[in-house]
Amino acid sequence: MSASAEVKMQFLFTLRSKGVTDPAVLMAMERVDRAAFVKGIFADRAYQDMPLPISCGQTISQPSIVGIMTQALRISPRDKILEVGTGSGYQAAILSHLARRVYTVDRYKRLVTEAQAIFAAQDITNITTFATDGSHGLPDQAPFDRILLTAAAEDPPGTLLQQLRVGGIMVLPVGQSDAVQSLIRVTRHDSGFDYEELRPVRFVPLLEGLGAD
Ligand code: SAH
């Protein structure tokens, strides 16, 4: 069952109060039913601003952080986006309403398969999924206008920076997995990259290779 109007209104109010102010991002977040991406006993907490467990020992991110990361990407409707870390698929679904095409990858095949089923059920047709190690990006689809990592790297991966087009933006958490990390925005220029530190965050680590499931 989808959330009541009152629950959704409270959700949007919380997002705004935590700094998600871009109207297009708020509209996309209003459209995507987070409960569809959260299974079982946790589904009734889908509209609370907290991360929740999903399959394969991973987590669906806190909605206000999803909003802040989406906003930091400054997406245009014609953009082609790469997301590394599909997880539940929630973040990708929000991106899909703001951009032309979304490529999303996860190292767990099971998460990718489950997310695909939810995209299909929600009639989302502009997301392409891959079960692969996203630290190498997707060379065949590059360059990307925007790249989002939802797992923390110790440094921005060089391969991904090379897959960002000139003028493009990459947002990612940077730092050790067991410590507070920094959300970083990287902008590619003709002659190099600009780095901005946005805020402290906590994400699971970007791991090499494929997951067991
Ligand atoms: N964006 C997700 C939350 C992601 S949690 C959502 O909206 O629900 C982080 C995800 O990154 C996990 O699913 C984990 O499996 C994945 N991940 C970690 N390292 C990875 C890598 N090298 N390549 C692809 N996915 C990776």
Boltz pocket constraint, residues with backbone or C-beta under 6 A from the ligand:
constraints:
  - pocket:
      binder: B
      contacts: [[A, 58], [A, 59], [A, 60], [A, 61], [A, 84], [A, 85], [A, 86], [A, 87], [A, 88], [A, 89], [A, 90], [A, 91], [A, 92], [A, 105], [A, 106], [A, 107], [A, 108], [A, 111], [A, 132], [A, 133], [A, 134], [A, 135], [A, 150], [A, 151], [A, 204], [A, 205], [A, 206], [A, 207], [A, 208], [A, 209], [A, 211]]
      max_distance: 6.0
